[in-house]
Structure formats: C-alpha cells, structure tokens
Amino acid sequence: MATASGGAAEKLIDGANQVHAEASSGGVHAKHGAVKAFTEGALRCSQTSEMMARAMSEPAANYGPEITEPLAKAGNYFRAAALALGEADTAITTLLAMSVGELARSARQAPHHSELSESGSH
C-alpha cells in the first residue's frame, strides 16, 4: 500500500497512536474519550471518502468507476464503523451513569474499580 504524500498518512497514524496511548494510560473516562474520538474520526473519513468519490465522478474529472466506486464503498464502511463505535460510546455512557448498587445488581460486566476512578490512574 502506498503512503500518502506530504505526511498525511503519518499525521493520521500519529493521531490514532496518541489517542490509543491516552486510552491505555487512563481509566474508563480516557477510554470513553478514545471511543468518542474514533467515532468522530470514522465519521470524518466517511464524509471525506464520499466527497472525494462524488468530486472524482464528475464528467470533467475523468476518474473512472474503478476508482470512485471503491472510494464510495469505503465511505460506507467508515460510516458503519462509526455506528458500531457509537454503540460502544452509548454503552460506556450507560455504564458511567449507573450507581454502584445498580451495577452490582445488574448482569452487566464492569471494569475493575481502578478503571472507574475519576483520575483513571492504575
């Protein structure tokens, strides 16, 4: 796979690595932030792929369907990823809204108590 010119791929990868590092070093709130960041990232990738596919499909652009259709398909996949990440976001939001008693009475799995602390430090 070719790398993007101008370091665009490196910037994207560095950003993803930074989000992962912050999530790994924190508790549930840091992980929740990472899920939210990746949800937004997937939405942006979806929109960008779809915009590029439309622009490159214009008659004056002269790009064929062998290029534009995979771009449009990627936009759909990114949107599906954003929806799946949104489900995780909702589940974490629900978890954070539960009291300790509610959590204890539920069949739901809960992270270790150190993950649930406000600071998230281990």
Beta strands, then each sheet from edge to edge (+ up, - down):
end
